[in-house]
Amino acid sequence: DAGITQSPRHKVTETGTPVTLRCHQTENHRYMYWYRQDPGHGLRLIHYSYGVKDTDKGEVSDGYSVSRSKTEDFLLTLESATSSQTSVYFCAISEWGDYGYTFGSGTRLTVV
Amino acid sequence: QQQVKQSPQSLIVQKGGISIINCAYENTAFDYFPWYQQFPGKGPALLIAIRPDVSEKKEGRFTISFNKSAKQFSLHIMDSQPGDSATYFCAASIRSGGSRLTFGEGTQLTVNP
């Protein structure tokens, strides 16, 4: 997707290890979001950011932390990965916060 | 708790038919209702959106119908095509305060040729 990239695209990790996913945007949008997608649950908000160093929790934030030191980068960290965190993770950006999001292509994370 | 409920989970329609996906919400403070379309291996993409001051919005073959009193909204796809086969998500947000979208569970649409 133009203007937003996620890395890595795929990752397999072991239970108990830390994992960091990266979201990078070139649109200079203020708002950035991390969602996870699981069958039967749709997309659920993990954390979001409304500016550099300004972040807040979403509905499924336990076990996750985020950081945003620059406008263009929003990092999601799983401090100690668990099997329940196996999921597809999507980053999204938004300019005003009240219009459509632009989503990245996702990161498929498998915790074994 | 799921604040936006979507149905059906899956839908099979013949080419040329009408696809209808329904959503219901609980939070009366929601004031923005978008629909997203997602193809396999891709992120969701905004399809069409509506605000609660109108009851219907149409863009090409896609129409959102909105019923504020019933707290329901639906997506209608007219003349459905095999290329419309995808997963569709409804969502809702409060525009003030960062507009965190709350999504429905998703509907997998298959349009048979």
Interface residues (C-beta under 8 A of the other chain):
Chain A: D1 Y31 Y33 Y35 G40 H41 G42 L43 R44 L45 Y48 Y50 D56 G58 E59 F90 A92 S94 W96 G97 D98 Y99 G100 Y101 T102 F103 G104 S105 G106
Chain B: V4 Q6 Q9 Y32 P34 G41 K42 G43 P44 A45 L46 A49 F89 S93 R95 S96 G97 G98 S99 R100 L101 T102 F103 G104 E105 G106
